[in-house]
Amino acid sequence: MSKHGQRGSDFPQDAREARTDLELTRAELGNTVHELAQKANLPARAKERAGTATEQVRPLLPAFAGALVLLLVVRGIRRRKARH
């Protein structure tokens, strides 16, 4: 016998239980659809990942800029020595 044909099963026994079951099912379905829509929205996911990467790199920018300036200074000194 099927699950719905048995007494004592999870099948609603009256209209109130049926409405409650329907509301819960709708809420679960809504959550599932929302999650699937988020997974399917690739541009938004890419933007979110880019924002996360930017937040992780931002504290390193001053050190990177300082290293770049130092590299350019050393390169300029070497070029001057090579000309003379």
N, C-alpha and C positions, 0 to 999 in steps of 0.2 A: 504494500500500500504506500502511496506517496506521502511525503512529509505533511502536506497540507490536508490530507484526509484523515490524519490521526488526531485523536483527542489528546490534549495535554501538550501539543506541539507549540511551536512559536507562532503559529497562524492565529491572527486576531479572532477572538471569540464573540465580540460585539462591536457595534459601530464606534464606540469611544476608542477601543483598542485599535481598530482599523484606522481611524483618523490619526492617532498618535503614531502608529507604524508608518503611515503615509508621510506624515510630517518629518519623521526621522529619515526615511528613505530619500525624501526630497532634499533635505539638508546634506546628507552624505553625497548625493548625486551632484548637488551644487558645488560642494567642496572639491569633488573629483574633477568636475568640468573646469573649475578655476585653476586647479593644479596643472591640468593638461594644457590649458590656454597659456599659462606661464611658461611651461616647458616648450611650447610651440613658438613662442614669441622670441625668435633668435636675436633680432636687433636689440631688444630690451635686455636680454641676457648678456649680450656682448658689451653693451654700455655699462651694465652693472659690474662686469668683470674688469673693464677698463678703469672704472672708478675705484675699484678695490686695489688694482695694481698701482694706480696713481697715488693713493693714500699710503701704500707701502713704500714707494720710491721717494716721495716728497721729503722725508727727513734726510735722505742721502744727498739731495741736490746741492747744499752748500759745500759739502766735502768734495763732490764731483767737480763743482765749479772751481774750487781752490786748486785741485789737482790739475785741471785743464790750464789754468793760468800759470801754474808752476811749469808745466810742460812747455807752454809757449815761451816763457822766459828762458828756460834752459835751451830750447831750440834756437831762439834769437841769439843767445850768447855764443852758441856753437857756430852759427853762421858767421857772426862777426869775427871769430877767431879764424875761421876757414878763409876769409877774405884777406886777412892780414898776413 
